[in-house]
Amino acid sequence: MRRLTGDEHLTPEFATTWRTYDLDEPSRALLGYAEKLTKAPGELEDADFDTLHESGWDEDAVYEATALISFFNFSGRMEAASGLPPDEVPAGATPPEARQS
């Protein structure tokens, strides 16, 4: 969202305050979908996908967004279950992507 909004100062609180931002309709639809997929995935229904399509998201974009949202939900839950503070990488992690700069 930092890239999409141009606001490099967005904090993690954006996840709960996004409705207060001046966002375009496609972004609002996607964030609403992301929130529902995260909090209540069993409650998704055709109307949720209709809203995405009506705001301009095609099937490929919805699939990609769903994959990314699901991945971040998975990784967030793994992080929470590991007991590590958010965004902290274990000292023994070796992948270049995991090294802190």
Rosetta blueprint (number, residue, H / E / L):
1 M L
2 R H
3 R H
4 L H
5 T H
6 G L
7 D L
8 E L
9 H L
10 L L
11 T L
12 P L
13 E L
14 F H
15 A H
16 T H
17 T H
18 W H
19 R H
20 T H
21 Y L
22 D L
23 L L
24 D L
25 E H
26 P H
27 S H
28 R H
29 A H
30 L H
31 L H
32 G H
33 Y H
34 A H
35 E H
36 K H
37 L H
38 T H
39 K H
40 A L
41 P H
42 G H
43 E H
44 L L
45 E L
46 D H
47 A H
48 D H
49 F H
50 D H
51 T H
52 L H
53 H H
54 E H
55 S L
56 G L
57 W L
58 D L
59 E H
60 D H
61 A H
62 V H
63 Y H
64 E H
65 A H
66 T H
67 A H
68 L H
69 I H
70 S H
71 F H
72 F H
73 N H
74 F H
75 S H
76 G H
77 R H
78 M H
79 E H
80 A H
81 A H
82 S H
83 G L
84 L L
85 P L
86 P L
87 D L
88 E L
89 V L
90 P L
91 A L
92 G L
93 A L
94 T L
95 P L
96 P H
97 E H
98 A H
99 R L
100 Q L
101 S L
